[in-house]
């Protein structure tokens, strides 16, 4: 069974603090919580919703189930080609995202996330408003549902941050996983039973990801989940990693 997982840094277990190398995100934790499941994870830090829906389009045909975590709408996923060579200098000057170029089929995407480079900020401030970003993301979500239904694949949608702008667009939330409608995993960190352990890093600690999976994904997505005893062992392991990493946390 193949599970396709898509997210930005909330799902990217490579983009973690160097002092906490086992800062697993939800796709990796689902892999630990299941058996006989191939998790095809295409999460990438800095990704926007345009990139995520393009990955979905490319890989939906080989997937048995999909978990897609939509990110904030106002991100620039820039397709690089001969017509926009001027952007290469901009990308090279970005201290954080200069190497965040991902090849997707025949295209190279620069995932700029919250880049502070002037030209990226000008793009958001001058050319594409937040409301237009939101309209685009609504179209991405609608298109994703059409793709998934066409291939008759089981799926769940999630959110990274609160996305209240979707209230008028999502008429049926039966396939959405959240603790409160239109609230993201970032907000769940304050409601999880592990909230007192959270470290304030952009993405919640692995134990909070684990808690979210148990409450809002396991009951609704038919995957080969491990037994309760095995799941308890995963929780214990994540807590052990947490304790081992704390002494290494910078002051």
N, C-alpha and C positions, 0 to 999 in steps of 0.2 A: 504494500500500500504506500502510495506517494502522497505526502502532504506538502503543499506549496505554502511557504510563509513569506510575507512581505511586510516590511516596515522601514522606518528610518533608523536612527540610533537606538530607539527603544527596543529594536529587535536584533541589533548588531552586536554579537558577543565578542567581536574583534576590537571594537571601539570602546575600550574600558580603561580605567586608571591602571598605570603600570604597577602600582603598589597593591592592586587587587586583581590579579590575572584571572581569577575564577568568578568575575563579576558577570555571571551568565544572565542572558536575557531570555525572554519567553520562548523563542523557537528552540534554543538549546535545552531549556528546562523541559519542554514538551518531549524532546528526544529522550531525556532521562526518565520521564514519567510513563513512557510507552515501550512496547516491544514489537518487533517485526514491523517497524514503521520507518520509512525513509523520509527524512525531513529535508526537503529541497529549499534551503533558506537563501533568499536573495535580499535580505535586509541590508541596508547600507546607510551609514551615518550621513546626514546631510540631504538625504533623498526627499524629493517632493512628490506630490500626488500624481503629477504627469509621468514621472519616471516609473512609479509603482504600477500604474495601469498599463504602461508599455511592457513591463516585465510580465505582468499577468497575461497579456495578450500572447506573448511569446511562449509561455510555459503552461497555459491552461490545458492544452490537449493531452499532456502527459501527467496530469494531476488527478488524484482521486478525491482530494479535499483541499480547501483553500482557507487560510487564515490571513486576512489582510488588515493591517492596522494603518488607518488613514492618519496622515500627519497634518500639521497646520497648513492652511491653504497658500499663504504668501511666501512661496519659495520659487527660485528660478532653477529649473532643470534645463540647462542649455545644451542643445544639440550642436556639436562642433563639426563644421565642414569648411570648404574652401571660401565660402562667402563671408565668414566671420572671423578671419584670422586676427583681427584687431583684439579679439577677446583673449588670445593666447597670452599677451603681455599682462592683461588684467589677472588672468588665472595664475600666472607665474608669480605675481606680486602678492597673492593672498597667503598670509603666513599660516593659515589653518587648513584651507581647502585646496591648496595649489596642486596636490597630487590626487584629488578626489575625482578623477575621470574614470568612468566605467564604460566598457564596451558592451553594447547590447545589440546583438545581431550585426547589422551593417552600420551602426551609428555609435559615436562616442558621446556620452552624456557627461557634462560637468555638473556635479551636484553641489550647489553653492550654499545651501542651507541658510545660516544667518551670517553670511559673509559681511564683513564691515568695509570691504573695498568700496571706494567712492562710486565707481560705475555701477556696481550692483545696487547700492543704496539709491542711486539716482533712478535706476530702472523701476524699483518699487515705489519710490516717492513721486516720480514724474510721469512714468508711462503706464504702469499697471497699478490700479488702485486695489485696496484690500477687497472692496466689494466685487471687483472683476475677478480677482483670485478666487473668491468664494464661489462665484458663478461657475468658473471653470471646474473647481473641485466637485461641485454638484453634478456637472456633466460627466466627470471622470467616474463618479460613483454610479451614476445611472448606466454608463457604458459597461462598467465592471459587472453589474448585475446581469445585463444582457448577455455578456460573454459567458458568465458562469451558468446561467440558466440554459443557454444554448448547448453547453457541454454536459448539463445535468450533473453538476458537481456539488457536493455538500460544502457549505461554507459558513464562515462567521466573519463579520466586520467588527472592528474595534476602533478606538480612538487613542491618540497619544495625549493630546491636550483637549480641553473642553471645546466643543464646536457647536455652540448654540445656534449658529447661522443655519444649521441643517434642520432645525425644527420644522420649517415649512416645506422641506424637500423630502424628508423621510416619513412617508405616510404609514409605513408598516415596519416596525422595528423588530420583527420576529427573528431576524438573522443577525441582530446586533448584540454584542457582548459588552455590557457596561454595568457598573454598580448603581448608577443613576443615569437616566436618559440624557444623552449628549454630553456626558462627563467622561473625560479620558482617564487613562491609567495614571497620569500624573496626579490627578485629584484623588484617585483610589489610595495612593500612598498614605493619605491622612485618615483613611477608614479601615485599612487592613489591620489584622491582629498583630502585625509586625511593625506597625507605624512608629512605635517608640524606638525602633532600631535603625530607622532610616537615616542616611548620612547626608541628605541634602544635595546629592549629585543629581544632574539633570534627569537621568532615568532612575526609577526606584531600585532599591537593592533586590538581589535575586529572590530573597524570601518573599518579598511583596509580589513579584512576578508569579512565584509559585502559588501564593494565596489566590491571586486573580484567576489563574488557570483552574484551580480546584473549584472555585465558586462559580465562574462565569463561562468556562469553556468545556470542562469535563461533562457537565450534565447535558450539554446541548450538541456536542459534536461526537459522533460515533467513531472513536479511534480505539486501537488496542491498548487501553490503559492498563497499567500494572495493578496488582492487588493493593489493598489498603496497607498491608504490611510493607510492601516494597515502596509505596509512596511515602510512608513514614520514614523509611531509610533515606530517601531522596531529601526530604526536609531536614533530617539530621545532618546529612552531608553538607547541605547549603549553609546550615547554621555553623557547622564546624569551619567551613571556609571563611565565613564572616568573622568568626572569632580569631582565626589565624591571621587574617589580613589587617585587623584593627591596629595592632602595634606598628604597622608599616605606614599608617596614614600620616601624611605630612601635617605638621602642627598648624 
